[in-house]
Amino acid sequence: MGVNLRVRPCFATGVRGLERPTLGEGGILRESNVLLTICDASSLVIDTLCTKAVGGNSTVACFYFDFVSHDDQSPVSILSSVLKQVVGGLEEVPEKIVKAFRDQERVIGGHNLALSEIVGFLQDISSSLPTFICIDALDECSPGHRVKLLDSLNQIVQRSPGARLFLTGRPHIQSEVEKHLSGRAATRSITPTKDDITRFLLAKLKEDTMPGAMDDGLGEEIVKTIGETIPEM
């Protein structure tokens, strides 16, 4: 998902579910009801969750919304991707899921699972296995799809205490998220500072694959000029 250093403020929402703390190192997550951290939380959270999940008793799935493809990113396609990732982290695929996919393959041309079936499978898995679902740039999801997606996610966490959501998006959809998640959302604002953006620019300049294209003076001018155009937040 890359580093989340958007100039425009955004927010991240965690949904309560697990009774025990999920992360406690590096200042990322300290209590089960307190989620979030820093400006690049979206990548750090996922990286940290994946590290914790390796060899452990949990699974992680993530999805990033792309504005260019938002019409094609329906609740079925999104949660199908999530289900595929979750199942990929299991030692053994439940027979019920195997049968459902085989039954759909028998239909002429193949057929997608229904949204209710996908939600049911995710509910079943996260009922017995701590499951982290991370969705970035939720504001890029079309409004009609977003309502159905949030309702589906709410069904999952309502039935499965082991399910955990981490969502990021711009502030204008925050109330919508809180409404559809039935008051279970813990929200934090993420706003980059000038120092954050300066560090990000300097790091990118060091990764320049054409070092001869600019000298130190030009690099300093780029950082200074961009820094002067960023309002205090």
Secondary structure as UniProt FT lines:
FT   STRAND          10..15
FT   TURN            26..27
FT   TURN            32..33
FT   TURN            39..40
FT   HELIX           41..53
FT   TURN            54..55
FT   STRAND          59..64
FT   HELIX           67..72
FT   HELIX           75..88
FT   HELIX           95..105
FT   TURN            108..109
FT   HELIX           115..128
FT   STRAND          131..136
FT   HELIX           138..140
FT   HELIX           143..159
FT   TURN            161..162
FT   STRAND          163..169
FT   HELIX           171..173
FT   HELIX           174..180
FT   TURN            181..183
FT   STRAND          185..190
FT   HELIX           194..206
FT   HELIX           211..213
FT   HELIX           216..229
//
